[in-house]
Amino acid sequence: MRRILILLIGLTLTLAGIQPASAKSALTPVDLGTLGGNFSSAFDLNNRLQVVGFSQTASGAFHAFLWQDGEMTDVDSGAGTFSRANAINRQGQIAGIRETASGEFQAVLWNADAVTELGTLGGSESNAFDINDKGQVVGYSQDISGNFRAFLWEAGAMMDLGTLGGCCSVANGINRQGQVVGFSTTEAGETHPFLWEAGVMIDLGTLGGGGSGANAINSGAQVVGQSTTEAGLVHAFLWEAGVMTDLGTLGGPFSSALSINRQGHVAGVSDGQAFLWQAGQMIALEGLGGFFSRANSINDRGQVVGQSTLASGESHATLWR
């Protein structure tokens, strides 16, 4: 599971006439390498250019990594066969997921040399997707009934954020003010994006179809994600002040907005290619020579991370700068 959408009740706007951009970005892709295997993917970065994600090791396990100053290090070499770093804040605290000694998967917080298991809401599984500069963490956890529920963790306690009337919810992003976004099932069984603030979860609607979700929110309460349109396509969106804008695609039927920085620049993926959206234009990001790329996060300096395939077919964590 990784990041999804956001909108506001009854206020949706699909911009007509958005044309896919053919322009290429001036950002240069940098191969961040791996931990010894043939796969890696970067999920987040901060303004200090510390990058986190996960990578296959020489033994074939998949471990969380931290990349900085040109070097990729294993964040959790003591873990089992799997760990993944999903987000990093300004202080270098890292949120993610790891396999426990009992073989379960639980949300964790890496802080310097300390690892804190965040627990669950009563079930056996949890995952942390984002962390803000206050150290507040969001993600999902199984409850005692086995349903997935969005959570907010702070000061050692995990809180269930509820749902939009259905059984399940997932929190994908949190900003500096503690506003949380994600997606939830509704009473009607659809999946809608939500904005949670001060104990209240708001349904943000869709672009006309039944499935949508919010992936990220910036300090200006601009939200990005993806939504099904009336035509049944899935498009990236930007939501701001009650209005949802369709960001279009790079020419095909699919796009998803995965991150937004303070300036309102958006990073994501469209039809198998990483993109940067700004000033009304979606721009394709050059990859590492292969067929697929994906932009997972953008910081306030306009640097982007994600993954890209090489001509050899391997997929590596990638920094665009």
Secondary structure as the mmCIF struct_conf table of DSSP 4:
data_model
#
loop_
_struct_conf.conf_type_id
_struct_conf.id
_struct_conf.beg_label_comp_id
_struct_conf.beg_label_asym_id
_struct_conf.beg_label_seq_id
_struct_conf.end_label_comp_id
_struct_conf.end_label_asym_id
_struct_conf.end_label_seq_id
STRN STRN1 LEU A 5 LEU A 5
STRN STRN2 LEU A 8 LEU A 8
TURN_TY1_P TURN_TY1_P1 ILE A 9 GLY A 10
STRN STRN3 LEU A 11 LEU A 11
HELX_LH_PP_P HELX_LH_PP_P1 THR A 14 LEU A 15
TURN_TY1_P TURN_TY1_P2 ALA A 16 GLY A 17
STRN STRN4 LYS A 24 LYS A 24
BEND BEND1 ALA A 26 ALA A 26
HELX_LH_PP_P HELX_LH_PP_P2 LEU A 27 THR A 28
STRN STRN5 PRO A 29 ASP A 31
STRN STRN6 LEU A 35 LEU A 35
STRN STRN7 GLY A 36 LEU A 45
TURN_TY1_P TURN_TY1_P3 ASN A 47 ARG A 48
STRN STRN8 VAL A 51 THR A 57
TURN_TY1_P TURN_TY1_P4 ALA A 58 SER A 59
BEND BEND2 GLY A 60 GLY A 60
STRN STRN9 PHE A 62 GLN A 68
TURN_TY1_P TURN_TY1_P5 ASP A 69 GLY A 70
STRN STRN10 GLU A 71 ASP A 74
TURN_TY1_P TURN_TY1_P6 VAL A 75 GLY A 78
BEND BEND3 ALA A 79 ALA A 79
BEND BEND4 THR A 81 THR A 81
STRN STRN11 PHE A 82 PHE A 82
STRN STRN12 SER A 83 ILE A 88
TURN_TY1_P TURN_TY1_P7 ARG A 90 GLN A 91
STRN STRN13 ILE A 94 GLU A 99
TURN_TY1_P TURN_TY1_P8 ALA A 101 SER A 102
BEND BEND5 GLY A 103 GLY A 103
STRN STRN14 PHE A 105 ASN A 111
TURN_TY1_P TURN_TY1_P9 ALA A 112 ASP A 113
STRN STRN15 ALA A 114 GLU A 117
STRN STRN16 LEU A 121 LEU A 121
STRN STRN17 GLY A 122 ILE A 131
TURN_TY1_P TURN_TY1_P10 ASP A 133 LYS A 134
STRN STRN18 VAL A 137 ASP A 143
TURN_TY1_P TURN_TY1_P11 ILE A 144 SER A 145
BEND BEND6 GLY A 146 GLY A 146
STRN STRN19 PHE A 148 GLU A 154
TURN_TY1_P TURN_TY1_P12 ALA A 155 GLY A 156
STRN STRN20 ALA A 157 ASP A 160
STRN STRN21 LEU A 164 LEU A 164
STRN STRN22 GLY A 165 ILE A 174
TURN_TY1_P TURN_TY1_P13 ARG A 176 GLN A 177
STRN STRN23 VAL A 180 THR A 186
TURN_TY1_P TURN_TY1_P14 GLU A 187 ALA A 188
BEND BEND7 GLY A 189 GLY A 189
STRN STRN24 THR A 191 GLU A 197
TURN_TY1_P TURN_TY1_P15 ALA A 198 GLY A 199
STRN STRN25 VAL A 200 ASP A 203
STRN STRN26 LEU A 207 LEU A 207
STRN STRN27 GLY A 208 ILE A 217
TURN_TY1_P TURN_TY1_P16 SER A 219 GLY A 220
STRN STRN28 VAL A 223 THR A 229
TURN_TY1_P TURN_TY1_P17 GLU A 230 ALA A 231
BEND BEND8 GLY A 232 GLY A 232
STRN STRN29 VAL A 234 GLU A 240
TURN_TY1_P TURN_TY1_P18 ALA A 241 GLY A 242
STRN STRN30 VAL A 243 ASP A 246
BEND BEND9 LEU A 250 PRO A 253
STRN STRN31 PHE A 254 PHE A 254
STRN STRN32 SER A 255 ILE A 260
TURN_TY1_P TURN_TY1_P19 ARG A 262 GLN A 263
STRN STRN33 VAL A 266 SER A 270
TURN_TY1_P TURN_TY1_P20 ASP A 271 GLY A 272
STRN STRN34 GLN A 273 GLN A 278
TURN_TY1_P TURN_TY1_P21 ALA A 279 GLY A 280
STRN STRN35 GLN A 281 ALA A 284
HELX_LH_PP_P HELX_LH_PP_P3 LEU A 285 GLU A 286
BEND BEND10 LEU A 288 LEU A 288
STRN STRN36 GLY A 289 ILE A 298
TURN_TY1_P TURN_TY1_P22 ASP A 300 ARG A 301
BEND BEND11 GLY A 302 GLY A 302
STRN STRN37 VAL A 304 LEU A 310
TURN_TY1_P TURN_TY1_P23 ALA A 311 SER A 312
BEND BEND12 GLY A 313 GLY A 313
STRN STRN38 SER A 315 TRP A 320
#
